[in-house]
Amino acid sequence: MIETNPQGAYGETKLKGELAIQASGCKHIIIRTAWVFSEYGNNFLKTMLRLGAERDELSIVGDQIGCPTYAQDIARSIVEIYPQLNSRKDNGIYHYCGDQPCSWYEFAKEIFDQVKISMTKSLLRSIKAVTTEEYPTLAERPKFSVLDNKKIQEKFEIFPSDWKVGVESALKRAC
């Protein structure tokens, strides 16, 4: 069993859903992921693009660490896993996320660095790292939320994606 430590109502409800699925006895796999971004919907990448167009300077949390995960890569992984599912012995919880940990600040910096390379117009002038305490939010967030992909690698030969390549792909589609 994987240790859990939900940080608030959002995490607690996700855990309750996982437990309900497991208790049902149905054939299942649960894929936990984190820091999901895409060219669609509301997510960090889209928020950075919007704020970068509206402001000259941004302050981004630099002391929370995780692995950005491109939504398209999650979908590809699920498509690769599905034909490999044999029986209830495959049941379980698997982690899948991007390949390299970074802070929200480093994630934002990568987004803006790639935007500068791919676009003729520049967005904001300055981005600075701040601490979690300097940027209070309603939701409590863990300082370290890196997931271990070893189980999904060993069972299905699914490897973490290069999130920087994911940023490049998302920007090509979003801009």
C-alpha positions in Angstrom: 0.0 0.0 0.0 1.3 3.5 -0.9 1.4 5.9 2.0 -1.0 8.8 1.6 -1.2 12.2 3.3 -3.9 14.3 1.8 -3.3 18.0 2.4 -6.9 19.2 2.2 -10.4 18.5 1.1 -9.4 18.0 -2.6 -6.8 15.3 -1.7 -9.1 13.7 0.8 -11.9 13.3 -1.8 -9.5 11.8 -4.3 -8.3 9.3 -1.7 -11.9 8.4 -0.9 -12.6 7.7 -4.6 -9.5 5.5 -4.8 -10.5 3.5 -1.8 -14.1 3.1 -3.1 -12.8 1.7 -6.4 -10.5 -0.7 -4.6 -13.2 -1.8 -2.2 -15.6 -2.5 -5.1 -13.7 -5.5 -6.2 -13.8 -4.5 -9.9 -10.9 -4.8 -12.2 -9.1 -1.5 -12.1 -5.9 0.6 -12.3 -5.6 4.0 -10.7 -3.1 6.4 -12.1 -1.9 9.2 -9.8 -0.3 12.1 -11.5 0.5 15.7 -10.6 1.1 19.2 -12.0 -0.9 18.4 -15.2 -0.7 21.0 -18.0 -2.1 21.2 -21.4 -2.9 23.6 -24.2 -6.6 23.1 -23.2 -8.6 24.1 -20.1 -7.4 25.8 -17.0 -3.9 24.9 -15.8 -0.5 26.4 -14.9 0.8 26.7 -18.4 -2.3 28.5 -19.6 -2.4 30.7 -16.5 1.3 31.7 -17.1 0.5 32.7 -20.7 -2.4 34.8 -19.7 -0.6 36.5 -16.8 2.5 37.0 -18.9 0.5 38.9 -21.4 -1.2 41.0 -18.8 1.7 41.9 -16.5 5.3 43.0 -16.6 6.4 41.0 -13.6 5.3 37.8 -11.9 6.2 36.3 -8.5 6.1 32.5 -8.6 6.6 30.0 -5.7 10.1 28.6 -5.8 10.1 26.3 -2.9 7.4 23.8 -3.9 8.8 20.9 -5.9 7.0 18.5 -8.3 7.1 17.0 -11.7 5.1 18.8 -14.5 3.1 16.3 -16.6 1.8 16.9 -20.1 -1.8 15.7 -20.4 -1.1 14.3 -23.9 1.6 12.1 -22.4 -0.8 10.8 -19.7 -3.3 9.9 -22.5 -0.5 8.1 -24.5 0.5 6.1 -21.4 -3.1 4.9 -20.8 -3.4 3.9 -24.4 -0.1 1.9 -24.1 -1.2 0.3 -20.8 -4.7 -0.8 -21.8 -3.7 -3.7 -24.1 -1.3 -5.0 -21.4 -4.0 -5.4 -18.8 -4.4 -9.1 -18.2 -6.3 -9.8 -15.0 -7.0 -8.5 -11.5 -3.3 -9.0 -10.7 -2.7 -5.8 -12.6 -5.1 -4.0 -10.2 -3.4 -1.2 -8.2 -2.3 2.3 -8.0 0.4 3.5 -10.3 2.2 6.9 -10.4 2.9 8.7 -13.7 4.5 12.1 -14.0 7.1 14.1 -15.9 10.7 13.1 -15.8 12.5 15.9 -13.9 11.5 17.6 -10.7 11.4 21.4 -10.6 9.8 24.2 -8.7 6.8 26.2 -9.9 9.2 29.0 -10.6 11.4 26.8 -12.7 8.3 25.5 -14.5 7.2 29.1 -15.3 10.7 30.1 -16.3 10.8 27.2 -18.8 7.4 28.2 -20.2 8.6 31.8 -20.8 12.0 30.8 -22.1 10.3 28.7 -24.7 7.8 31.4 -25.5 10.6 33.8 -26.2 12.3 31.3 -28.6 9.1 30.4 -30.5 7.3 33.8 -30.6 8.4 37.2 -31.9 6.6 39.0 -29.1 7.9 38.9 -25.6 5.6 38.5 -22.7 6.7 39.8 -19.4 9.9 41.5 -18.4 10.6 39.8 -15.1 9.9 36.7 -13.1 11.0 36.2 -9.6 10.9 33.3 -7.1 9.1 33.7 -3.8 8.5 31.4 -0.9 5.3 29.6 -0.1 4.9 31.9 2.9 5.2 35.0 0.6 2.4 33.7 -1.6 -0.4 32.4 0.6 -3.3 30.5 -1.0 -6.5 28.9 0.4 -5.3 25.4 -0.5 -2.4 24.0 1.5 0.2 22.6 -0.9 3.0 20.2 -0.1 6.6 21.4 -0.5 7.6 18.2 -2.2 5.1 16.3 -4.4 7.4 14.3 -6.7 5.9 10.9 -7.6 7.9 7.6 -7.9 7.3 6.1 -11.4 9.1 2.9 -10.7 6.0 0.6 -10.4 4.5 1.7 -13.8 7.9 1.3 -15.4 8.4 -2.2 -14.1 4.9 -3.4 -14.8 4.0 -1.8 -18.1 7.4 -0.3 -19.4 5.9 3.2 -19.2 8.6 5.8 -18.6 8.3 9.4 -17.4 7.8 11.9 -20.2 10.1 14.9 -20.8 7.9 17.7 -19.5 10.0 20.3 -21.4 9.1 18.6 -24.7 5.5 18.7 -23.4 5.7 22.4 -22.8 7.0 22.9 -26.4 4.2 20.8 -27.8 1.5 22.6 -25.8 2.9 26.0 -26.8 2.8 25.1 -30.5 -0.9 24.2 -30.1 -1.9 27.0 -27.7 -0.2 29.9 -29.6 
